[in-house]
């Protein structure tokens, strides 16, 4: 029985669609419970302190904090492992392959931020949330592509994955640079020593994860009290973990990623979605929908992402810098740009970092509406792409 459960667990984790569907279910369940008689007990449950420690040494934080600052570290560890694999042996290892999705992702970060700022420039207290609509939720995006059908060109899927990789990298940089407060020089000095120790573990080709986990816990503590967001510790440990070692035929990094992926995709992200997406509809009014914070996020995700990604890609095609296979039509690129507007997980996470405890209903409403619009319009574009393509008749053909 346990073997069958484990086998199902690993098989489900191997499919991005499974993760996406599970997170959609967690999101819907969160909204359902938020509008049920269990709303108050569940909210109180996530606010309840969880104690960890031995004897007189105890560490207490609300359960929601443990989800955001501990569980999500493992999500960023998984993201970091994927980034390192791509940089070493994958898509990002070839400089010729990097420029197009990198520039497209940059456009997909800048344009939503600008649109958000245009809506909220008159309210400085909301400007810190400019990064909320800049993120793409790759699990949801891939899930939408799978739901549309198998007729989507493989190159278009690869293009979306490449954009998402750079998007994750951009999110990591944004969190590291803009959402850290009260930096402690002493603790950052200790963090630097731990990073040096991680470097030597890598050079010694140590593949056991226990030493990395131990040092990562120390790094997490230094970041927690030193002003750097704790999730960055996961990325640092991922970058230190060895991709290849001389005495092993397999990749230690890929093996660790394979073991970590089911827990991240099927446990951590759904738990985060359930804890973060709950939106009490009883408090939603016309003012909530028309609030500049809500509109800035919706328009940033829906319009900003597709304009930024598609415009940059189209210009690269126009000037013959980018070339895609003949199977990829211009409407496919547009569809990818639209679906990249599904922000959800990372957007919710950045929303909590940028505007903690303030305007969370507007933030959740904006993210849910912007992501839903992007998903529905993206599905429409791919579903009726043939008709759109026959009307547009693009001259350029592209190849990755």
C-alpha positions as CSV (number, residue, x, y, z in Angstrom):
1,X,0.0,0.0,0.0
2,X,2.8,2.4,1.0
3,X,4.7,1.5,-2.2
4,X,1.6,2.3,-4.3
5,X,1.1,5.6,-2.6
6,X,4.8,6.5,-3.1
7,X,4.6,5.4,-6.8
8,X,1.5,7.6,-7.4
9,X,3.2,10.5,-5.5
10,X,6.2,10.4,-7.8
11,X,4.2,9.9,-11.0
12,X,1.9,12.8,-10.1
13,X,4.9,15.0,-9.4
14,X,6.5,14.2,-12.8
15,X,3.6,16.0,-14.4
16,X,3.4,19.8,-14.2
17,X,-0.3,19.5,-15.0
18,X,-0.9,17.5,-11.8
19,X,0.8,20.2,-9.8
20,X,-1.2,23.0,-11.5
21,X,-4.5,21.2,-11.0
22,X,-3.7,20.5,-7.3
23,X,-2.9,24.2,-6.8
24,X,-6.1,25.2,-8.6
25,X,-8.0,22.9,-6.2
26,X,-6.2,24.4,-3.2
27,X,-7.0,27.9,-4.4
28,X,-10.7,27.1,-4.9
29,X,-10.8,25.3,-1.5
30,X,-9.2,28.4,0.1
31,X,-11.8,30.7,-1.3
32,X,-14.6,28.3,-0.5
33,X,-13.5,28.0,3.2
34,X,-13.0,31.8,3.4
35,X,-16.6,32.2,2.6
36,X,-17.9,29.4,4.8
37,X,-18.8,29.2,8.6
38,X,-15.2,27.8,9.0
39,X,-13.6,31.1,8.0
40,X,-12.8,32.3,11.5
41,X,-11.5,29.0,12.8
42,X,-9.2,28.5,9.8
43,X,-7.9,32.1,10.0
44,X,-7.2,31.6,13.7
45,X,-5.5,28.3,12.9
46,X,-3.0,30.0,10.6
47,X,-2.4,32.7,13.2
48,X,-1.7,30.1,16.0
49,X,1.9,30.0,17.2
50,X,3.9,26.9,16.5
51,X,6.6,26.2,19.0
52,X,9.9,24.5,18.0
53,X,12.8,23.9,20.4
54,X,14.1,21.9,23.3
55,X,14.1,22.6,27.0
56,X,14.2,26.3,27.6
57,X,15.2,27.2,24.1
58,X,11.9,27.7,22.2
59,X,11.1,29.4,18.9
60,X,7.5,30.5,18.4
61,X,6.0,31.9,15.2
62,X,2.5,31.8,13.6
63,X,1.8,28.9,11.4
64,X,1.5,31.2,8.4
65,X,5.0,32.5,9.1
66,X,6.3,28.9,9.0
67,X,4.7,28.4,5.6
68,X,6.1,31.7,4.2
69,X,9.6,31.7,5.7
70,X,10.4,28.0,6.1
71,X,8.4,25.8,3.7
72,X,8.9,28.4,0.8
73,X,12.6,28.2,1.3
74,X,12.4,24.6,-0.1
75,X,10.4,26.0,-3.0
76,X,13.2,28.4,-3.7
77,X,15.7,25.6,-3.3
78,X,13.9,23.7,-6.0
79,X,13.9,26.8,-8.2
80,X,17.6,27.3,-7.6
81,X,18.4,23.6,-8.5
82,X,16.4,24.0,-11.8
83,X,18.2,27.3,-12.6
84,X,21.6,25.7,-12.0
85,X,20.8,22.7,-14.1
86,X,19.7,24.9,-17.0
87,X,22.8,27.1,-16.6
88,X,25.2,24.2,-16.5
89,X,23.8,21.8,-19.1
90,X,20.4,23.0,-20.3
91,X,18.9,25.9,-22.2
92,X,20.8,28.6,-20.4
93,X,24.2,27.0,-21.1
94,X,24.2,28.2,-24.7
95,X,24.6,32.0,-25.0
96,X,22.9,31.9,-28.4
97,X,19.7,30.5,-26.8
98,X,19.7,32.9,-23.9
99,X,19.1,36.3,-25.4
100,X,15.5,35.9,-26.8
101,X,13.7,34.5,-23.7
102,X,15.9,36.7,-21.4
103,X,14.9,39.9,-23.2
104,X,11.3,38.7,-23.5
105,X,11.2,37.9,-19.7
106,X,12.7,41.4,-19.0
107,X,10.0,43.0,-21.0
108,X,7.5,40.9,-19.1
109,X,8.9,42.2,-15.8
110,X,9.3,45.9,-16.7
111,X,6.0,46.5,-18.5
112,X,3.7,45.1,-15.7
113,X,5.7,47.2,-13.1
114,X,5.3,50.3,-15.2
115,X,1.5,49.7,-15.6
116,X,1.2,49.1,-11.9
117,X,3.1,52.3,-11.2
118,X,0.9,54.3,-13.5
119,X,-2.1,53.3,-11.5
120,X,-0.6,53.9,-8.1
121,X,1.9,56.8,-8.6
122,X,-0.4,59.1,-6.7
123,X,-0.3,56.8,-3.6
124,X,3.3,56.3,-2.4
125,X,2.1,53.8,0.2
126,X,1.2,51.3,-2.5
127,X,4.3,51.8,-4.8
128,X,6.2,49.2,-2.9
129,X,4.0,46.6,-4.5
130,X,5.3,47.3,-8.1
131,X,6.7,43.8,-8.3
132,X,3.5,41.9,-7.6
133,X,2.3,41.6,-11.2
134,X,5.8,40.8,-12.6
135,X,5.9,37.1,-11.8
136,X,4.8,34.0,-13.8
137,X,3.5,30.8,-12.1
138,X,5.0,28.2,-14.3
139,X,2.9,25.3,-12.9
140,X,-0.3,27.0,-13.6
141,X,0.9,28.2,-17.0
142,X,1.9,24.7,-18.1
143,X,-1.3,23.3,-16.7
144,X,-3.3,25.7,-19.0
145,X,-1.2,24.7,-22.0
146,X,-1.9,21.1,-21.3
147,X,-5.6,21.7,-20.9
148,X,-5.7,23.5,-24.3
149,X,-4.5,20.5,-26.2
150,X,-1.5,18.7,-27.8
151,X,-1.5,20.9,-31.0
152,X,0.7,23.5,-29.4
153,X,4.2,23.4,-30.9
154,X,6.9,22.0,-28.7
155,X,9.0,25.1,-29.4
156,X,6.3,27.3,-28.0
157,X,6.3,25.3,-24.7
158,X,10.1,25.5,-24.5
159,X,9.9,29.3,-25.1
160,X,7.4,29.6,-22.2
161,X,9.6,27.4,-19.9
162,X,12.7,29.6,-20.8
163,X,10.8,32.8,-20.0
164,X,9.6,31.3,-16.7
165,X,13.2,30.4,-15.8
166,X,14.3,34.0,-16.3
167,X,11.2,35.2,-14.6
168,X,12.1,33.1,-11.5
169,X,15.6,34.5,-11.7
170,X,14.2,38.0,-11.9
171,X,11.9,37.3,-8.9
172,X,14.9,36.1,-6.8
173,X,16.9,39.3,-7.7
174,X,13.9,41.5,-6.9
175,X,13.3,39.9,-3.5
176,X,17.0,40.1,-2.7
177,X,17.4,43.8,-3.7
178,X,14.1,45.4,-2.8
179,X,12.3,43.4,-0.1
180,X,14.9,43.2,2.6
181,X,15.0,45.5,5.7
182,X,17.3,46.3,8.6
183,X,20.4,44.7,7.2
184,X,22.8,43.5,10.0
185,X,26.4,43.7,8.9
186,X,27.6,41.3,11.6
187,X,25.1,38.6,10.7
188,X,25.8,39.1,7.0
189,X,29.5,38.5,7.8
190,X,28.6,35.2,9.4
191,X,26.5,34.4,6.3
192,X,29.5,35.1,4.1
193,X,31.5,32.6,6.2
194,X,28.7,30.0,5.7
195,X,28.7,30.7,2.0
196,X,32.5,30.1,1.9
197,X,31.9,26.7,3.7
198,X,29.3,25.8,1.1
199,X,31.7,26.7,-1.6
200,X,34.3,24.3,-0.2
201,X,31.7,21.5,0.2
202,X,31.1,21.9,-3.6
203,X,34.8,21.9,-4.4
204,X,35.3,18.8,-2.3
205,X,32.5,17.2,-4.3
206,X,30.5,16.2,-1.3
207,X,27.1,15.0,-2.5
208,X,25.4,14.1,0.9
209,X,22.8,16.7,1.4
210,X,23.0,16.7,5.3
211,X,26.0,19.1,5.4
212,X,24.4,21.5,3.0
213,X,21.1,21.3,5.0
214,X,23.0,22.1,8.2
215,X,24.9,25.0,6.7
216,X,21.7,26.1,5.0
217,X,19.9,26.3,8.3
218,X,22.7,28.5,9.7
219,X,22.4,30.7,6.6
220,X,18.6,30.8,7.0
221,X,19.1,32.0,10.6
222,X,21.6,34.7,9.6
223,X,19.3,36.0,6.8
224,X,16.2,35.9,9.1
225,X,17.9,38.2,11.7
226,X,20.2,39.9,9.3
227,X,17.6,41.6,7.0
228,X,17.8,39.3,4.0
229,X,14.7,37.3,3.1
230,X,15.1,33.7,4.2
231,X,14.1,32.2,0.8
232,X,17.4,33.5,-0.6
233,X,19.1,30.8,1.6
234,X,17.4,28.1,-0.5
235,X,18.8,29.6,-3.7
236,X,22.4,29.9,-2.3
237,X,22.4,26.2,-1.1
238,X,21.1,25.1,-4.6
239,X,23.9,27.0,-6.3
240,X,26.4,25.3,-4.0
241,X,25.2,21.8,-4.5
242,X,27.3,19.9,-7.1
243,X,25.9,19.2,-10.6
244,X,28.4,16.5,-11.4
245,X,31.1,14.7,-9.5
246,X,33.9,12.6,-11.0
247,X,33.2,9.3,-9.2
248,X,29.4,9.2,-10.0
249,X,27.8,8.6,-13.3
250,X,24.5,10.3,-12.3
251,X,24.0,14.0,-11.5
252,X,23.7,14.5,-7.7
253,X,21.8,17.8,-8.4
254,X,19.2,16.1,-10.6
255,X,18.7,13.3,-8.1
256,X,18.1,15.8,-5.3
257,X,15.8,17.8,-7.5
258,X,13.9,14.6,-8.3
259,X,13.5,13.8,-4.6
260,X,12.5,17.4,-3.7
261,X,10.0,18.0,-6.6
262,X,7.1,15.8,-5.3
263,X,7.2,17.5,-1.9
264,X,7.4,21.0,-3.4
265,X,4.8,20.5,-6.2
266,X,2.3,18.4,-4.3
267,X,2.6,19.6,-0.7
268,X,4.4,22.9,-0.2
269,X,2.9,24.9,-3.0
270,X,-0.7,23.7,-2.5
271,X,-0.3,24.4,1.3
272,X,0.9,27.9,0.4
273,X,-1.9,28.4,-2.0
274,X,-4.5,27.3,0.5
275,X,-3.0,29.6,3.2
276,X,-2.6,32.6,0.9
277,X,-5.5,32.6,-1.7
278,X,-8.4,32.8,0.7
279,X,-10.6,35.8,-0.3
280,X,-13.7,36.7,1.7
281,X,-16.2,37.8,-1.0
282,X,-18.4,39.4,1.6
283,X,-15.9,42.2,1.9
284,X,-15.6,42.7,-1.9
285,X,-17.3,45.9,-3.0
286,X,-17.2,48.1,-6.1
287,X,-14.5,50.2,-4.4
288,X,-12.4,47.0,-3.9
289,X,-12.6,46.2,-7.7
290,X,-11.9,49.8,-8.7
291,X,-9.1,50.4,-6.2
292,X,-5.9,51.4,-8.0
293,X,-4.0,48.6,-6.3
294,X,-6.4,46.0,-7.6
295,X,-6.6,47.5,-11.1
296,X,-2.8,48.0,-11.2
297,X,-2.3,44.3,-10.5
298,X,-5.0,43.1,-12.9
299,X,-3.8,45.2,-15.8
300,X,-0.1,44.5,-15.0
301,X,-0.7,40.8,-15.2
302,X,-3.1,40.7,-18.1
303,X,-1.9,43.6,-20.3
304,X,1.6,44.2,-19.0
305,X,2.9,40.6,-19.4
306,X,1.5,40.1,-22.9
307,X,2.6,43.5,-24.1
308,X,6.1,43.3,-22.7
309,X,6.8,39.7,-23.8
310,X,5.2,39.8,-27.2
311,X,6.4,43.3,-28.2
312,X,10.1,42.4,-27.3
313,X,9.8,39.1,-29.2
314,X,8.1,40.6,-32.2
315,X,10.8,43.3,-32.4
316,X,13.5,40.6,-32.3
317,X,11.7,38.8,-35.1
318,X,11.2,41.9,-37.1
319,X,14.9,42.8,-37.1
320,X,15.8,39.1,-37.8
321,X,17.6,38.7,-34.4
322,X,15.2,35.9,-33.4
323,X,14.3,32.9,-35.5
324,X,11.8,30.2,-34.5
325,X,10.8,26.9,-36.3
326,X,8.2,27.1,-39.0
327,X,5.8,25.2,-36.8
328,X,5.6,28.2,-34.5
329,X,3.3,30.9,-35.6
330,X,3.2,34.5,-34.4
331,X,-0.1,33.7,-32.7
332,X,1.6,30.9,-30.7
333,X,4.1,33.5,-29.4
334,X,1.3,35.8,-28.5
335,X,-0.5,32.9,-26.7
336,X,2.6,32.2,-24.6
337,X,2.9,35.9,-23.7
338,X,-0.7,35.9,-22.5
339,X,-0.4,32.8,-20.4
340,X,2.7,34.2,-18.8
341,X,0.3,36.6,-17.1
342,X,-0.8,33.8,-14.7
343,X,1.0,35.1,-11.6
344,X,-0.6,33.4,-8.6
345,X,2.0,31.7,-6.3
346,X,5.0,34.1,-6.7
347,X,2.7,37.1,-7.0
348,X,0.9,36.2,-3.8
349,X,4.3,35.7,-2.1
350,X,5.7,39.1,-3.3
351,X,2.4,40.7,-2.3
352,X,2.9,39.6,1.3
353,X,6.5,40.8,1.2
354,X,5.9,44.2,-0.4
355,X,2.8,45.2,1.5
356,X,2.7,43.1,4.7
357,X,-0.6,43.2,6.5
358,X,-2.0,45.9,4.3
359,X,-4.6,45.8,1.4
360,X,-4.3,42.0,1.2
361,X,-7.9,41.6,-0.1
362,X,-7.2,44.0,-3.0
363,X,-3.9,42.1,-3.7
364,X,-5.6,38.7,-3.7
365,X,-8.5,40.0,-5.8
366,X,-6.1,41.6,-8.3
367,X,-3.9,38.5,-8.6
368,X,-6.8,36.1,-9.0
369,X,-8.6,38.2,-11.5
370,X,-5.5,39.0,-13.5
371,X,-4.4,35.3,-13.6
372,X,-7.9,34.1,-14.5
373,X,-8.2,36.6,-17.3
374,X,-4.8,35.6,-18.6
375,X,-5.7,31.9,-18.4
376,X,-9.0,32.2,-20.2
377,X,-7.8,34.5,-22.9
378,X,-4.7,32.4,-23.4
379,X,-6.8,29.3,-23.8
380,X,-9.0,31.2,-26.3
381,X,-6.0,32.3,-28.3
382,X,-4.6,28.7,-28.6
383,X,-8.0,27.2,-29.2
384,X,-8.8,29.6,-32.1
385,X,-5.2,30.2,-33.1
386,X,-5.8,28.8,-36.6
387,X,-8.5,31.4,-37.4
388,X,-6.4,34.3,-35.8
389,X,-3.3,33.1,-37.8
390,X,-5.2,33.1,-41.1
391,X,-6.3,36.7,-40.5
392,X,-2.8,37.9,-39.3
393,X,-0.7,36.0,-41.8
394,X,2.7,36.8,-40.3
395,X,5.7,37.1,-42.7
396,X,8.3,36.1,-40.2
397,X,9.1,32.5,-39.3
398,X,11.0,31.8,-36.2
399,X,13.3,29.1,-34.9
400,X,14.7,28.4,-31.4
